[in-house]
Amino acid sequence: MQAALDALEEQQVPELNTLSIEDARALLTEMFSFSDDEMDSVAAVENGTVTGRNGEIPVRVCTPHGEGPFPLFVYFHGGGWILGNLDTHDATCRALANATESVVASVEYGLAPESPFPGPVEDCYDVTEYLAAHADEFDGDAERLVVGGDSAGGNLAAAVSLRARDADGPAISHQILVYPVTDHAFDTESYAENASGYFITRADMEWFWDHYLPSDLHGANPYASPLRARSLEGLPSATVITAGFDPLRDEGTAYAERLAAAGVDVEHYAYDGSIHGFHSMFVEPAVPQAREAIDEIAADLERTLT
């Protein structure tokens, strides 16, 4: 992790909040996009679109080697709701497809500020609903439906799980929440301890939220801040992954604790020596924690779905 931080410093990577949105998007794409040779090999990669209430939503489906039907894993990328795309998380989704032996559908939801809250939640829910209804068309099994994501994507996975419960929507079997954003607040110990120096900063998170929410009042909405939901009962089982040197550590931990208190089967993996973003750092030069986290996810899905 320290080597990764040293590399960021050596490359003089600026804080995202100091850039224009366009430049920040370009930077994240440059940092986390890789060639086919650098990524895991999968049986097939297919691009398509799903028509949602807000328009066409790009989706990339990664099929693992082997015989289906496979579990259906709908993945929402991170990037503070304003950055990221199919390419920035292509390596992650291919690795997850192989490790979990799942069809992984990566969703390029509309980004803020062009598509503010609740736009990204609506896009992710619409894609999940569509894919669950058409799973057999790409060798997926809707009876083994998983949603997941990292950071803002973890927030969206939690929101989609809440929405599916509340609206009697798709029957989600499990949710994967990797250092998720769960609360529109900046008052935790981890925000104080990790305000700067560990890739994602407090200022970055404030910048993300400011562009995502039409107003601060929306921060109380449980589909924006899942930790504020009145009840977490009846939600699908969950895997929650947190990083020790991350402003989001405590709210991820708090969400795992509330899920458990509500009777939800939850596994919480605390990577105390890791930073925000480590889950995507498995392309060489890699950090071992990235593959370890993917292996934990695979093990949880094997227990849950079999």
C-alpha positions in Angstrom: 0.0 0.0 0.0 2.8 2.4 0.8 4.4 1.6 -2.5 1.2 2.5 -4.2 1.0 5.8 -2.4 4.6 6.5 -3.2 3.9 5.9 -6.9 1.0 8.3 -6.8 3.2 10.9 -5.2 6.0 10.3 -7.6 3.6 10.7 -10.6 2.3 13.9 -8.9 -1.3 12.7 -9.3 -3.4 15.7 -8.2 -6.4 15.5 -5.8 -9.5 14.9 -7.9 -11.4 17.9 -6.4 -8.8 20.3 -7.7 -9.6 19.3 -11.3 -12.4 20.1 -13.6 -14.9 17.2 -13.9 -13.7 16.5 -17.5 -10.1 16.3 -16.4 -10.9 14.2 -13.3 -12.8 11.8 -15.6 -9.9 11.6 -17.9 -7.4 11.0 -15.1 -9.4 8.1 -13.6 -9.8 6.5 -17.0 -6.1 6.8 -17.6 -5.3 5.3 -14.2 -7.6 2.3 -14.3 -8.0 1.3 -17.9 -5.9 -1.6 -19.2 -5.2 -3.5 -22.3 -6.6 -7.0 -22.9 -3.1 -8.5 -22.2 -3.1 -6.9 -18.8 -6.5 -8.2 -17.7 -7.8 -11.6 -16.9 -9.0 -13.7 -19.9 -12.7 -14.5 -19.9 -14.8 -16.6 -22.3 -16.6 -13.6 -23.8 -17.1 -9.9 -23.5 -20.2 -8.3 -25.0 -21.3 -4.7 -25.1 -25.0 -3.7 -25.2 -27.5 -1.3 -23.9 -30.6 -1.4 -21.7 -33.4 1.0 -22.1 -34.2 2.6 -18.8 -36.6 5.4 -17.7 -33.8 8.0 -18.3 -32.6 6.6 -21.7 -30.1 4.1 -23.0 -27.7 2.6 -20.4 -24.5 1.0 -21.7 -23.8 -2.5 -20.2 -20.8 -4.8 -20.7 -21.3 -8.5 -20.0 -18.3 -10.6 -19.0 -18.9 -14.4 -19.3 -16.5 -16.7 -17.4 -15.1 -19.9 -18.8 -17.1 -23.0 -18.1 -20.7 -24.2 -18.5 -23.7 -22.1 -17.5 -26.1 -21.1 -16.4 -24.0 -18.9 -14.2 -25.0 -16.6 -11.3 -25.8 -13.1 -12.5 -23.7 -10.4 -10.9 -24.7 -6.8 -11.7 -21.8 -4.5 -10.9 -21.9 -0.7 -10.4 -18.6 1.1 -10.7 -17.1 3.6 -8.3 -16.0 7.2 -9.0 -18.1 9.4 -6.7 -21.1 9.2 -9.0 -19.4 11.6 -11.3 -16.4 9.6 -12.6 -15.8 6.1 -14.0 -17.1 4.1 -16.9 -17.1 0.5 -18.3 -13.4 0.7 -19.1 -12.2 1.9 -15.6 -13.7 -1.3 -14.0 -13.3 -3.7 -16.9 -10.3 -5.4 -15.2 -12.3 -5.7 -11.9 -15.3 -7.2 -13.6 -13.3 -9.7 -15.6 -11.5 -10.8 -12.4 -14.8 -11.1 -10.6 -16.3 -13.1 -13.4 -13.6 -15.7 -13.2 -13.2 -15.8 -9.4 -17.0 -16.1 -8.7 -17.8 -18.1 -11.8 -20.6 -15.5 -12.6 -21.8 -13.6 -15.5 -20.8 -10.1 -14.5 -22.8 -7.2 -16.1 -21.0 -3.9 -15.6 -23.4 -0.9 -15.7 -22.4 2.6 -17.1 -25.1 4.6 -15.3 -25.6 8.3 -16.0 -23.1 10.4 -14.2 -23.7 13.6 -12.1 -23.9 16.5 -12.5 -25.5 15.8 -15.8 -27.6 13.0 -14.1 -27.8 13.9 -10.4 -29.5 11.8 -7.7 -31.8 9.9 -8.1 -30.7 9.3 -11.7 -27.9 6.9 -11.1 -30.0 4.9 -8.6 -32.8 4.7 -11.2 -30.4 3.6 -14.0 -28.9 0.8 -11.8 -32.3 -0.4 -10.7 -33.7 -0.4 -14.2 -30.7 -2.4 -15.5 -31.0 -4.9 -12.6 -34.7 -5.4 -13.2 -34.2 -5.9 -17.0 -31.2 -8.3 -16.6 -33.1 -10.4 -14.0 -36.0 -10.7 -16.4 -33.7 -11.6 -19.4 -30.9 -13.6 -17.6 -31.3 -16.7 -19.8 -30.4 -14.6 -22.8 -26.8 -14.4 -21.7 -26.5 -17.7 -19.8 -27.3 -16.2 -16.4 -29.5 -17.5 -13.6 -31.9 -15.0 -12.2 -32.4 -17.2 -9.1 -28.8 -16.4 -8.2 -28.9 -12.6 -8.6 -26.1 -10.5 -7.0 -25.6 -6.8 -7.0 -22.4 -5.1 -6.0 -20.0 -2.2 -6.5 -17.2 -0.2 -5.0 -17.4 3.2 -3.3 -20.2 5.1 -5.0 -21.0 1.8 -6.7 -21.3 0.2 -3.3 -23.7 2.9 -2.4 -25.8 2.2 -5.5 -25.8 -1.5 -4.8 -27.1 -0.9 -1.3 -29.7 1.5 -2.7 -30.8 -1.0 -5.4 -31.2 -3.6 -2.7 -33.3 -1.3 -0.6 -35.4 -0.3 -3.6 -35.9 -3.9 -4.7 -37.1 -4.7 -1.1 -39.4 -1.7 -0.9 -40.9 -2.1 -4.4 -41.2 -5.9 -4.4 -38.7 -5.9 -7.2 -36.1 -8.5 -8.4 -35.2 -11.1 -5.8 -31.6 -10.2 -5.0 -29.7 -13.1 -3.3 -26.6 -11.2 -2.1 -25.0 -7.7 -2.2 -21.3 -6.9 -2.4 -20.4 -3.6 -0.9 -16.8 -2.6 -1.3 -15.9 0.4 0.9 -19.4 1.8 0.2 -20.6 5.3 0.7 -23.5 4.9 3.1 -24.1 8.4 4.7 -24.1 12.0 3.6 -22.1 13.1 6.6 -18.4 13.8 7.3 -18.4 13.5 11.1 -16.8 10.0 11.7 -13.4 9.3 13.2 -12.2 7.9 9.9 -13.0 11.2 8.1 -10.9 13.0 10.7 -8.0 10.4 10.6 -7.9 10.0 6.9 -8.9 13.4 5.6 -5.8 13.6 3.3 -2.8 11.6 2.2 -4.5 8.3 1.3 -5.7 8.8 -2.3 -9.3 9.7 -1.7 -9.6 12.7 0.6 -12.4 14.4 2.6 -12.4 17.2 0.1 -12.9 14.7 -2.7 -15.9 13.2 -1.0 -17.4 16.6 -0.3 -16.9 17.5 -4.0 -18.5 14.2 -5.1 -21.6 14.7 -2.9 -21.9 18.4 -3.9 -22.2 17.3 -7.6 -24.4 14.3 -6.9 -27.1 15.8 -4.8 -29.5 18.5 -6.1 -29.5 19.8 -2.6 -28.3 18.8 0.8 -31.9 17.9 1.7 -31.6 14.8 -0.5 -28.8 13.5 1.7 -31.4 12.3 4.2 -33.0 10.1 1.5 -32.1 6.4 2.2 -31.5 5.8 -1.5 -28.7 8.4 -1.2 -27.7 7.5 2.4 -28.6 3.8 3.0 -27.4 4.1 6.6 -30.4 6.4 7.2 -33.0 3.8 6.2 -35.5 3.3 9.0 -35.1 -0.5 8.7 -32.6 -2.8 7.1 -34.7 -5.9 7.8 -35.5 -8.1 4.8 -32.5 -7.1 2.8 -30.3 -9.7 1.0 -27.2 -11.1 2.7 -24.1 -9.0 2.3 -20.4 -8.9 2.0 -19.0 -5.6 3.3 -15.3 -4.7 2.7 -13.7 -1.7 4.3 -10.2 -0.2 4.2 -8.4 1.1 7.3 -6.9 4.3 5.7 -10.1 5.4 4.1 -12.5 8.3 5.0 -15.4 5.9 4.3 -14.2 3.2 6.7 -16.5 4.0 9.7 -19.7 4.4 7.6 -19.1 1.0 5.9 -18.5 -0.6 9.3 -21.7 1.1 10.7 -23.7 -0.3 7.8 -22.4 -3.8 8.3 -23.3 -3.5 12.0 -26.8 -2.3 11.2 -27.4 -5.1 8.7 -26.3 -7.6 11.3 -28.6 -6.0 13.9 -31.5 -6.3 11.5 -31.0 -10.0 11.2 -29.2 -9.9 7.8 -26.5 -12.4 7.2 -23.4 -10.2 6.7 -19.6 -10.8 6.5 -17.4 -7.8 7.1 -13.8 -7.9 6.0 -11.7 -5.0 7.4 -8.5 -4.5 5.4 -6.9 -2.3 8.1 -3.7 -1.6 6.2 -5.3 -0.7 2.9 -6.5 2.5 1.2 -9.6 3.4 -0.7 -9.4 2.0 -4.2 -7.2 -1.0 -3.3 -9.9 -3.4 -4.7 -9.0 -2.3 -8.2 -5.2 -2.5 -7.7 -4.6 -6.1 -9.0 -3.1 -5.4 -12.4 0.7 -5.5 -12.3 2.3 -3.9 -10.3 -0.4 -5.2 -8.0 -1.1 -5.1 -4.3 -1.9 -8.6 -2.8 -4.9 -7.3 -0.9 -6.8 -6.7 -4.1 -6.8 -10.4 -5.1 -7.5 -11.4 -1.4 -10.6 -9.3 -1.4 -11.8 -10.8 -4.7 -11.2 -14.3 -3.2 -13.3 -13.4 -0.1 -16.1 -12.2 -2.4 -15.9 -15.5 -4.3 -16.0 -17.6 -1.1 -19.0 -15.7 0.2 -20.9 -16.1 -3.0 -20.1 -19.8 -3.1 -21.5 -20.2 0.5 -24.6 -18.0 -0.3 -25.6 -19.3 -3.7 -25.0 -23.0 -3.4 
